[in-house]
Amino acid sequence: MTSKEEFTDDLIAQLVRTAIDLRRETGFEEGAAVVSSETVILGSILAMYFKKCGRRIAETSYAALDSADLTVEALAFSELWRRVHPGEGDLWETEEDDLN
């Protein structure tokens, strides 16, 4: 990995950390903020960012699993999505692909 890629990855990690900290400070009731996990907080941020669009959230979940080399889990998640949402494509066929 080049130093530019490392810098970018570090910056992204810092920005995500800052977003989680901001949401923890402002987005929860006082007691809930302390006990809420990073995953719960990040999930609420993603739901807000994607305006609670289930398909886009599922595509992001699929991509996260796949990027973490959890390919079997990603494929199983996509299959579950297709069974629950008949007529929709697999999660690796993103809505953005449909727009292009």
Secondary structure, DSSP 8 states (H G I E B T S, - for coil): --HHHHHHHHHHHHHHHHHHHHHHHHSS-HHHHHH--HHHHHHHHHHHHTTT-HHHHHHHHHHHHHHTT-HHHHHHHHHHHHHHSTT---TTS-HHHHH-
